[in-house]
Amino acid sequence: MNDTYRKLHDRLVIGLKLLPDKPEESPDSTLRALWHAATGDPRSAVAALHDELPELPANSPSLQTLEHFVDRRLAGEPLAHITGRQQFMGLEMLCGPQALIPRAETEQLARASIELLQQPGMRQRAVVIDVGTGCGNLAFAIAHHVPDAEVFGTDLSEDAIAFAKRNGVHLGLQTRVEFRTGDLLASFETPDFLGHVDLIVSNPPYIASAKLNQADMVVGAPPYIRTTRVEQMAAEIAHHEPRLAFDGGPFGVTILMRLIEDAPRFLRAGGWLAFEVGLGQGAALTKRLQRDHSFQEVRALVDGNGASRAILARRS
Ligand SMILES: C[S@@+](CC[C@H](N)C(=O)[O-])C[C@H]1O[C@@H](n2cnc3c(N)ncnc32)[C@H](O)[C@@H]1O
């Protein structure tokens, strides 16, 4: 470890505020990712941890760039926005303020979706739609790991869709995923999709926007009211990532409920709806799906703490 590394590492150890939704970030992985970016060869925190650091001569422009990057990170700018990279399911994605930074927790949904597509009985050329695709991470992960799948991504945000297309070129997967702008499944209201989709996957916005206090636990308020609220999010997230990516309406489940209502028209019999949920939302949404005759099988995926973080529901 050289003096430059030691000095900048010490600054990060003292000043870096780490967030639980980016478990891959540490003073070490952060400095290594910024170091690579400063030399013009950016990579994610995950990749940087294992790759050898290039030389950074004293007084070089690259060293000044690195010091500036460390300042920006300590001022609260997300690491993935400075480096322009985030790893998801082994893919080095482009990352920017146009779309949500893919989170490690969403890999659980990606893995479950890939398993559904690989299980016996699934059509080889399965049709998949990723709703709220953001930078395209779920769509690209599925396209990469399930080479025969026909994958589509859609988002209400034109900026996100333009960015996802850039990501396709970056990943060499531009011919594998088709992107469309639209509200939920609106851009697929055609006979070739209605009743023909094998998997609808989504990591939708699910944070509650309501300015409620704990004292607002009014009679009849649903349990998912305790979900994180947009106003309570860390500044690093709230100030740098698009609000459209988080805001799930007053209780956080507005988009999820609309998706549950819309999806059956698009899914073929035996097709799957798979989506991520916020902490505290899983039990109520599982019950909602179990009561719905459009679905015949409902599975909740739990995280390491036993909390439901994704739900899979099979079309009747
Ligand atoms: C939590 S982000 C997920 C991004 C990405 N799929 C991921 O896993 O990181 C939710 C995404 O849903 C999009 N979105 C919000 N409302 C939408 C709507 N009504 N229809 C389609 N997309 C929507 C946002 O623009 C955002 O990209």
The ligand as an ORCA input file, in Angstrom:
! r2SCAN-3c Opt
* xyz 0 1
  C     -37.036      1.079     -8.194
  S     -36.710      1.629     -9.844
  C     -36.103      0.120    -10.528
  C     -35.101      0.294    -11.615
  C     -34.437     -1.028    -12.074
  N     -35.407     -1.948    -12.619
  C     -33.719     -1.690    -10.925
  O     -34.041     -2.814    -10.555
  O     -32.791     -1.087    -10.389
  C     -38.335      1.781    -10.475
  C     -38.434      2.196    -11.935
  O     -39.833      2.289    -12.271
  C     -40.039      3.389    -13.127
  N     -41.452      3.792    -13.032
  C     -42.059      4.534    -12.101
  N     -43.379      4.640    -12.341
  C     -43.609      3.916    -13.470
  C     -44.774      3.624    -14.243
  N     -45.967      4.084    -13.895
  N     -44.639      2.867    -15.349
  C     -43.422      2.389    -15.727
  N     -42.288      2.628    -15.036
  C     -42.369      3.376    -13.913
  C     -39.042      4.435    -12.645
  O     -38.759      5.385    -13.639
  C     -37.851      3.538    -12.271
  O     -36.973      3.410    -13.366
*
